[in-house]
Amino acid sequence: MTARTAIVFLGLLVSLASPVAAQSATATPGGALAARVREWRRSHEREVLLELRDLVALPNLASDADGIARNAAHLQGLLARRGFTTRLLTVPNAPPAVYGSLEVPGATRTVVFYAHYDGQPVTPADWATPAWTPALRAGTLEERAPIVAWDALPASIPGEHRLYGRAVSDDKGPIVAFLAGLDALKAAGVSPSVNLKVFLEGEEEAGSANLDRLLQAHRDTLRADAWIFGDGPVHQSRAPLVSFGVRGTKELEITTYGPSRAVHSGHYGNWAPNPAVALAHLIASMRDAEGRILIPGVADAVRPLSPVERAAIDAAPAEDDAIARALALGRREQVRGRLVDAITIPALNVRGLRAGEVGDRAANAVPTRAQASIDFRLVPDLTPEVLKPLVEAHVRAQGYTIVTGEPDEDTRRAHPRVARLEWGAGYPGYRASMDMPVSKAIVSAVAQARGVAPVVMPNMGGSLPLYLFAEILQAPLVSVPVVNHDNNQHAANENLRLQNLWDAIETYAVLVARLEPEWKAASR
């Protein structure tokens, strides 16, 4: 696609967001259907919310086999109620994936809906209410909104209410929204336009260590024409979002060394090398103050954005000022001007530093070691296999001898600078083509469902192992996230804004009902 064609394509999408287009959206097949789904939802809000509450109340750490089993059984029950044939997809020593299939008479294509049902670990002291005791508030915790009693739920529940609990937005809310959308279609007498499969992963938050084996073992069961991912938040403007990829990730622990025992900073300071200072200089040589990775070869490995991807970024709304205010940021890193642009390039994040002690526990001593925990965010074609030798070559170029285990004293004496590099888990980024008929069909269906053009992005900033699905199952993957961007994902007091839940029901209902006709139209 040429740059001119890309701009025209994105211009057509943006034009849907005009007031005239929004008014006429109900005249489209998808817009008319969304109105019918909305009427169904308005009379079933309490039922939908209680179903989500009961699911969120189930503890869901991937390391808790009994808890995961209870979640899986509960989800099978929810799917079976909608007519799905269900079973657990398993491999040895791994949490099961919950699988469901729904054959639609006359459908010629099959689409898989993905979400995960496990959640992040919890530090109970950080939560205002227990993580697995869902609490409905009449607003946000920051606003000191009161808790709404479950036995006092109104028939119509305001969209600005929020439900608090672990995994309520990541990803149990999207799961319930998808199923409620199917309920609404059934009530309207409308069938999905494609055969449906559901794949609910049970260890995504634990790193998807067994996903490769799981997909390989069940590839025939999971064959489909496309996958739709329900993971992640909508755009920060609250506009609907369609994303065609994610960044990859790679973890690294770096340890630098000083004296074999802590020594007096007055007697030996400026003589015994300080490992904390050495580590700070090493990190500064890898990343500048604006977020630019300085490691030679990294920038050269990145696949340039296509014209349509570039046009999508340029068309995306800018919410940087509002986000910066909300996060109390006095400045922003300027490796790229806008956030939507910055997440399309690699990032080096220092997620933790350790050296000696601070505050009341600080000692006037040169510490023995310093450690940094780093996560790299990767984009095509900077894979973990490409990144690792580039990083190690750069560290050596700074005068370091690299070791992979704890160095003994002879090793530390023999080399002026020693760095221990411990590489952790990682996987490459993924981007689907925005030019495919299915890509255009999904964007069109979401626009009809919401009455405005969605924000279209080449990739989200977060990471998922989407590359495995693409490589093993040979099907395109497109993300249609639905939860609020300020949901405290992965943190304490995770929450779901109910209007996002209500909108998600319409989005997913229209998407599965209109996908096939829109796909055909885009293929002409």
TORDRENVEX-844727 format. One record per residue (C-alpha): residue number from 1; x, y, z; residue in three letters; chain. Coordinates in steps of 0.5 Angstrom, whole numbers. Each point is the difference from the previous one (the first is absolute). Layout:
<pts>
nr/east/north/up/rest/kette
NUM/X/Y/Z/ala/A .
...
</pts>
This chain:
<pts>
nr/east/north/up/rest/kette
1/0/0/0/met/A .
2/3/7/-2/thr/A .
3/0/6/5/ala/A .
4/-6/3/-4/arg/A .
5/-4/-6/0/thr/A .
6/1/-1/8/ala/A .
7/-2/7/1/ile/A .
8/-6/-1/-4/val/A .
9/-2/-6/4/phe/A .
10/1/3/7/leu/A .
11/-3/6/-2/gly/A .
12/-6/-4/-2/leu/A .
13/0/-3/7/leu/A .
14/1/7/3/val/A .
15/-6/3/-3/ser/A .
16/-5/-5/3/leu/A .
17/2/4/7/ala/A .
18/-4/6/-3/ser/A .
19/-6/2/3/pro/A .
20/-4/-2/-7/val/A .
21/3/-6/0/ala/A .
22/-2/-2/7/ala/A .
23/-7/2/-1/gln/A .
24/0/-4/-6/ser/A .
25/3/-6/4/ala/A .
26/-7/-3/2/thr/A .
27/-2/0/-7/ala/A .
28/6/-5/-1/thr/A .
29/-2/-8/1/pro/A .
30/5/0/5/gly/A .
31/-2/7/3/gly/A .
32/-7/-3/0/ala/A .
33/2/-6/4/leu/A .
34/4/3/5/ala/A .
35/-6/4/2/ala/A .
36/-4/-6/1/arg/A .
37/5/-3/4/val/A .
38/1/6/4/arg/A .
39/-8/-1/2/glu/A .
40/1/-7/2/trp/A .
41/6/2/4/arg/A .
42/-4/6/4/arg/A .
43/-5/-5/2/ser/A .
44/6/-5/2/his/A .
45/5/4/3/glu/A .
46/-1/-3/7/arg/A .
47/1/-7/-2/glu/A .
48/6/1/-4/val/A .
49/3/4/5/leu/A .
50/-1/-6/5/leu/A .
51/3/-5/-5/glu/A .
52/6/4/0/leu/A .
53/0/1/8/arg/A .
54/0/-8/1/asp/A .
55/5/-1/-5/leu/A .
56/5/5/3/val/A .
57/-1/-3/7/ala/A .
58/4/-6/-2/leu/A .
59/7/1/2/pro/A .
60/4/-1/-7/asn/A .
61/7/0/1/leu/A .
62/4/-5/-5/ala/A .
63/4/-3/5/ser/A .
64/-6/-2/4/asp/A .
65/-3/-7/-3/ala/A .
66/-6/-1/4/asp/A .
67/-2/8/-1/gly/A .
68/1/-1/-8/ile/A .
69/-4/-6/0/ala/A .
70/-6/3/3/arg/A .
71/1/6/-5/asn/A .
72/0/-5/-6/ala/A .
73/-6/-4/3/ala/A .
74/-4/7/1/his/A .
75/2/2/-7/leu/A .
76/-2/-6/-4/gln/A .
77/-7/0/4/gly/A .
78/0/8/-3/leu/A .
79/1/-3/-7/leu/A .
80/-4/-6/0/ala/A .
81/-6/5/2/arg/A .
82/1/3/-7/arg/A .
83/0/-6/-4/gly/A .
84/8/-1/0/phe/A .
85/3/-7/0/thr/A .
86/5/0/5/thr/A .
87/6/-3/2/arg/A .
88/7/1/4/leu/A .
89/6/1/-5/leu/A .
90/6/-3/4/thr/A .
91/7/-2/0/val/A .
92/4/-3/6/pro/A .
93/2/5/6/asn/A .
94/-4/6/-3/ala/A .
95/-6/3/2/pro/A .
96/-6/-2/-5/pro/A .
97/-3/5/-5/ala/A .
98/-7/0/-1/val/A .
99/-3/-2/-7/tyr/A .
100/-7/1/-3/gly/A .
101/-2/-1/-7/ser/A .
102/-7/3/-3/leu/A .
103/-2/-2/-7/glu/A .
104/-4/4/-3/val/A .
105/-5/-3/-6/pro/A .
106/3/3/-7/gly/A .
107/6/4/3/ala/A .
108/6/-1/-4/thr/A .
109/5/3/4/arg/A .
110/3/-1/7/thr/A .
111/2/5/5/val/A .
112/3/-1/7/val/A .
113/-1/4/6/phe/A .
114/6/1/4/tyr/A .
115/1/2/8/ala/A .
116/3/-2/6/his/A .
117/-3/-2/6/tyr/A .
118/6/0/5/asp/A .
119/2/6/4/gly/A .
120/6/4/3/gln/A .
121/2/-2/7/pro/A .
122/-3/5/5/val/A .
123/3/3/6/thr/A .
124/-6/1/5/pro/A .
125/3/6/4/ala/A .
126/-1/4/-6/asp/A .
127/-7/-1/-2/trp/A .
128/-6/4/3/ala/A .
129/-4/-6/0/thr/A .
130/2/-7/-1/pro/A .
131/2/-2/-7/ala/A .
132/-5/-6/-1/trp/A .
133/-5/3/4/thr/A .
134/-3/4/-6/pro/A .
135/-2/7/2/ala/A .
136/-5/5/-4/leu/A .
137/1/7/1/arg/A .
138/-4/6/-2/ala/A .
139/6/3/-4/gly/A .
140/8/-1/1/thr/A .
141/4/-1/7/leu/A .
142/4/6/-1/glu/A .
143/-7/4/0/glu/A .
144/-2/-4/7/arg/A .
145/-6/-2/-4/ala/A .
146/-4/-4/5/pro/A .
147/-1/-8/-1/ile/A .
148/-7/-2/-3/val/A .
149/-3/-6/4/ala/A .
150/-1/-6/-4/trp/A .
151/-7/-1/3/asp/A .
152/-2/7/-2/ala/A .
153/2/0/-8/leu/A .
154/-4/5/-4/pro/A .
155/-3/-3/-6/ala/A .
156/3/5/-4/ser/A .
157/8/0/2/ile/A .
158/3/7/-2/pro/A .
159/6/-1/-4/gly/A .
160/5/4/4/glu/A .
161/-1/-5/6/his/A .
162/7/-4/0/arg/A .
163/0/-8/2/leu/A .
164/7/-1/4/tyr/A .
165/3/-7/0/gly/A .
166/6/-4/-2/arg/A .
167/0/-1/-8/ala/A .
168/-7/3/0/val/A .
169/3/4/-6/ser/A .
170/6/-4/-2/asp/A .
171/-4/-5/-3/asp/A .
172/-6/-2/4/lys/A .
173/-4/6/-2/gly/A .
174/1/-1/-8/pro/A .
175/-2/-7/1/ile/A .
176/-7/1/3/val/A .
177/-1/6/-5/ala/A .
178/1/-5/-6/phe/A .
179/-5/-5/3/leu/A .
180/-5/5/2/ala/A .
181/1/3/-7/gly/A .
182/-2/-7/-3/leu/A .
183/-6/0/5/asp/A .
184/-2/6/-3/ala/A .
185/0/-2/-7/leu/A .
186/-4/-6/2/lys/A .
187/-5/4/3/ala/A .
188/0/4/-7/ala/A .
189/-1/-6/-4/gly/A .
190/7/1/-3/val/A .
191/5/-5/-1/ser/A .
192/8/1/0/pro/A .
193/2/0/-8/ser/A .
194/6/-4/2/val/A .
195/1/-7/3/asn/A .
196/3/2/7/leu/A .
197/6/-3/5/lys/A .
198/2/3/6/val/A .
199/7/-1/3/phe/A .
200/1/2/7/leu/A .
201/7/0/3/glu/A .
202/1/-2/7/gly/A .
203/8/3/1/glu/A .
204/0/6/-4/glu/A .
205/2/4/6/glu/A .
206/5/-5/2/ala/A .
207/4/1/-7/gly/A .
208/-4/-5/-4/ser/A .
209/6/-5/1/ala/A .
210/-4/-6/-3/asn/A .
211/-4/3/-6/leu/A .
212/5/-2/-5/asp/A .
213/-1/-7/2/arg/A .
214/-8/1/1/leu/A .
215/0/3/-7/leu/A .
216/4/-6/-3/gln/A .
217/-4/-5/3/ala/A .
218/-7/2/-2/his/A .
219/2/4/-6/arg/A .
220/-6/-4/-4/asp/A .
221/-5/2/5/thr/A .
222/2/7/0/leu/A .
223/0/1/-8/arg/A .
224/-4/6/-2/ala/A .
225/0/6/-5/asp/A .
226/2/5/5/ala/A .
227/1/2/7/trp/A .
228/-3/5/4/ile/A .
229/3/2/7/phe/A .
230/-4/3/5/gly/A .
231/6/2/5/asp/A .
232/2/7/1/gly/A .
233/-3/7/1/pro/A .
234/-3/5/-5/val/A .
235/3/6/-2/his/A .
236/2/5/6/gln/A .
237/-6/5/-4/ser/A .
238/-5/-5/2/arg/A .
239/-1/-1/-8/ala/A .
240/0/-7/-2/pro/A .
241/6/-4/-2/leu/A .
242/2/-5/-5/val/A .
243/7/-2/0/ser/A .
244/4/-4/-5/phe/A .
245/6/-2/5/gly/A .
246/4/0/6/val/A .
247/7/1/2/arg/A .
248/4/-6/2/gly/A .
249/4/0/7/thr/A .
250/7/-2/2/lys/A .
251/2/0/8/glu/A .
252/7/1/2/leu/A .
253/4/0/7/glu/A .
254/7/4/0/ile/A .
255/4/0/6/thr/A .
256/7/4/1/thr/A .
257/5/-2/5/tyr/A .
258/4/4/5/gly/A .
259/4/-2/6/pro/A .
260/-1/-7/3/ser/A .
261/-2/3/6/arg/A .
262/-3/7/1/ala/A .
263/5/5/2/val/A .
264/0/7/4/his/A .
265/-2/5/-5/ser/A .
266/5/5/3/gly/A .
267/6/-5/0/his/A .
268/-1/-3/-7/tyr/A .
269/-5/5/-3/gly/A .
270/3/2/-7/asn/A .
271/5/-6/0/trp/A .
272/-5/-6/1/ala/A .
273/-4/0/-7/pro/A .
274/-7/1/2/asn/A .
275/-5/-5/-3/pro/A .
276/-6/5/0/ala/A .
277/3/5/-3/val/A .
278/3/-5/-5/ala/A .
279/-7/-2/-2/leu/A .
280/-3/6/0/ala/A .
281/5/2/-6/his/A .
282/-1/-6/-3/leu/A .
283/-7/1/-1/ile/A .
284/1/7/-2/ala/A .
285/4/-3/-6/ser/A .
286/-6/-4/-2/met/A .
287/-5/5/1/arg/A .
288/0/7/0/asp/A .
289/-5/5/4/ala/A .
290/-5/0/-6/glu/A .
291/-1/-7/0/gly/A .
292/4/-1/-6/arg/A .
293/4/-7/0/ile/A .
294/7/1/-2/leu/A .
295/2/-7/-1/ile/A .
296/3/0/-7/pro/A .
297/-4/-4/-5/gly/A .
298/-6/0/4/val/A .
299/-3/5/-4/ala/A .
300/2/-3/-7/asp/A .
301/-4/-6/2/ala/A .
302/-6/3/1/val/A .
303/-5/-1/-6/arg/A .
304/-3/7/-3/pro/A .
305/-7/1/1/leu/A .
306/-4/0/-7/ser/A .
307/-4/6/-3/pro/A .
308/-6/-3/3/val/A .
309/3/-1/7/glu/A .
310/3/7/0/arg/A .
311/-7/3/-2/ala/A .
312/-3/-3/5/ala/A .
313/4/3/5/ile/A .
314/0/6/-2/asp/A .
315/-8/0/0/ala/A .
316/0/-2/7/ala/A .
317/-3/5/5/pro/A .
318/5/3/5/ala/A .
319/-1/-1/7/glu/A .
320/7/1/2/asp/A .
321/-1/6/4/asp/A .
322/-6/-3/4/ala/A .
323/4/-6/2/ile/A .
324/6/4/2/ala/A .
325/-5/4/5/arg/A .
326/-3/-6/3/ala/A .
327/7/-3/1/leu/A .
328/3/6/3/ala/A .
329/5/1/-6/leu/A .
330/4/6/0/gly/A .
331/4/-2/-7/arg/A .
332/-1/-6/-5/arg/A .
333/6/-4/-3/glu/A .
334/0/2/-7/gln/A .
335/3/-6/-4/val/A .
336/-6/1/-4/arg/A .
337/-5/6/1/gly/A .
338/-6/-3/2/arg/A .
339/-2/-7/4/leu/A .
340/-4/-3/-6/val/A .
341/7/1/-4/asp/A .
342/5/-2/6/ala/A .
343/-4/-7/1/ile/A .
344/2/-2/-8/thr/A .
345/8/0/2/ile/A .
346/4/-4/5/pro/A .
347/0/2/7/ala/A .
348/5/-1/6/leu/A .
349/-3/0/7/asn/A .
350/4/0/6/val/A .
351/-5/-4/5/arg/A .
352/4/0/6/gly/A .
353/7/2/3/leu/A .
354/3/-3/6/arg/A .
355/7/2/3/ala/A .
356/1/1/8/gly/A .
357/-5/3/4/glu/A .
358/-4/7/0/val/A .
359/-3/4/5/gly/A .
360/1/-2/8/asp/A .
361/3/-6/-3/arg/A .
362/6/3/-4/ala/A .
363/7/-1/2/ala/A .
364/6/4/-2/asn/A .
365/3/-6/-4/ala/A .
366/2/-2/-7/val/A .
367/-5/-5/-2/pro/A .
368/2/-7/-2/thr/A .
369/-5/0/-6/arg/A .
370/-5/3/-4/ala/A .
371/-6/-3/-4/gln/A .
372/-5/3/-5/ala/A .
373/-6/-4/-2/ser/A .
374/-2/2/-8/ile/A .
375/-5/-2/-4/asp/A .
376/0/2/-8/phe/A .
377/-6/1/-4/arg/A .
378/1/-3/-7/leu/A .
379/-3/2/-7/val/A .
380/1/-4/-6/pro/A .
381/6/-2/-2/asp/A .
382/3/1/6/leu/A .
383/0/-7/3/thr/A .
384/3/-2/6/pro/A .
385/5/-4/-4/glu/A .
386/2/6/-3/val/A .
387/0/4/6/leu/A .
388/4/-4/5/lys/A .
389/7/0/-4/pro/A .
390/-1/8/-2/leu/A .
391/-1/1/8/val/A .
392/6/-5/2/glu/A .
393/5/4/-5/ala/A .
394/-2/6/2/his/A .
395/1/-2/7/val/A .
396/7/-3/-2/arg/A .
397/2/7/-3/ala/A .
398/-1/4/6/gln/A .
399/6/-5/3/gly/A .
400/-4/-5/3/tyr/A .
401/1/-7/1/thr/A .
402/-7/-4/0/ile/A .
403/-1/-6/4/val/A .
404/-7/-4/1/thr/A .
405/1/-2/7/gly/A .
406/3/3/6/glu/A .
407/7/1/-1/pro/A .
408/5/-2/5/asp/A .
409/6/4/3/glu/A .
410/5/-2/-5/asp/A .
411/-4/2/-6/thr/A .
412/-2/7/4/arg/A .
413/8/1/1/arg/A .
414/1/-2/-7/ala/A .
415/-4/5/-4/his/A .
416/-1/8/1/pro/A .
417/-7/-1/-1/arg/A .
418/-5/-6/1/val/A .
419/-7/0/-2/ala/A .
420/-5/-6/1/arg/A .
421/-6/0/-5/leu/A .
422/-5/-4/1/glu/A .
423/-5/-1/-5/trp/A .
424/-8/-1/1/gly/A .
425/-6/-2/-4/ala/A .
426/-2/4/-6/gly/A .
427/-3/-1/-7/tyr/A .
428/0/5/-6/pro/A .
429/-5/5/-2/gly/A .
430/-6/-1/-5/tyr/A .
431/-4/4/-5/arg/A .
432/-5/-2/-5/ala/A .
433/-1/3/-6/ser/A .
434/-5/6/0/met/A .
435/-2/-1/-7/asp/A .
436/-3/-7/0/met/A .
437/-7/-1/-1/pro/A .
438/-2/-3/7/val/A .
439/4/6/3/ser/A .
440/-5/5/-4/lys/A .
441/-6/-4/2/ala/A .
442/2/0/7/ile/A .
443/1/8/0/val/A .
444/-6/1/-4/ser/A .
445/-4/-4/5/ala/A .
446/2/3/6/val/A .
447/-1/7/-3/ala/A .
448/-7/-2/-1/gln/A .
449/-1/-3/7/ala/A .
450/2/6/3/arg/A .
451/-2/6/-5/gly/A .
452/7/3/0/val/A .
453/6/-2/-4/ala/A .
454/5/-4/5/pro/A .
455/7/2/1/val/A .
456/4/-5/-4/val/A .
457/7/-1/2/met/A .
458/6/-5/-3/pro/A .
459/1/-2/7/asn/A .
460/-1/1/8/met/A .
461/5/1/4/gly/A .
462/-1/-6/5/gly/A .
463/3/-7/-2/ser/A .
464/-4/-7/-1/leu/A .
465/3/-6/-4/pro/A .
466/-4/1/-6/leu/A .
467/6/-2/-4/tyr/A .
468/-1/-7/2/leu/A .
469/-8/0/-3/phe/A .
470/3/3/-6/ala/A .
471/5/-5/-1/glu/A .
472/-3/-6/2/ile/A .
473/-7/1/-2/leu/A .
474/1/4/-6/gln/A .
475/-6/5/1/ala/A .
476/0/7/0/pro/A .
477/-1/3/7/leu/A .
478/-4/7/2/val/A .
479/-1/3/7/ser/A .
480/-6/3/1/val/A .
481/1/2/8/pro/A .
482/-6/3/3/val/A .
483/2/2/8/val/A .
484/1/7/2/asn/A .
485/7/2/0/his/A .
486/1/2/7/asp/A .
487/-2/-7/3/asn/A .
488/6/-1/4/asn/A .
489/2/-6/-4/gln/A .
490/5/-4/4/his/A .
491/0/4/6/ala/A .
492/-4/1/6/ala/A .
493/-8/2/0/asn/A .
494/-1/-2/-7/glu/A .
495/-6/2/-3/asn/A .
496/-5/0/-6/leu/A .
497/-4/6/-2/arg/A .
498/-7/-3/-1/leu/A .
499/-1/5/-6/gln/A .
500/5/-4/-3/asn/A .
501/-3/-7/1/leu/A .
502/-7/3/-3/trp/A .
503/4/2/-6/asp/A .
504/4/-6/0/ala/A .
505/-7/-4/-1/ile/A .
506/-2/4/-6/glu/A .
507/7/0/-3/thr/A .
508/1/-8/0/tyr/A .
509/-7/-1/-2/ala/A .
510/0/4/-6/val/A .
511/7/-3/-1/leu/A .
512/-2/-7/-1/val/A .
513/-7/1/-3/ala/A .
514/3/5/-6/arg/A .
515/7/-3/-1/leu/A .
516/-1/-5/-5/glu/A .
517/-4/6/-5/pro/A .
518/5/5/2/glu/A .
519/6/-5/-2/trp/A .
520/-4/-2/-7/lys/A .
521/0/8/-1/ala/A .
522/7/1/1/ala/A .
523/2/-6/-4/ser/A .
524/-3/3/-6/arg/A .
</pts>
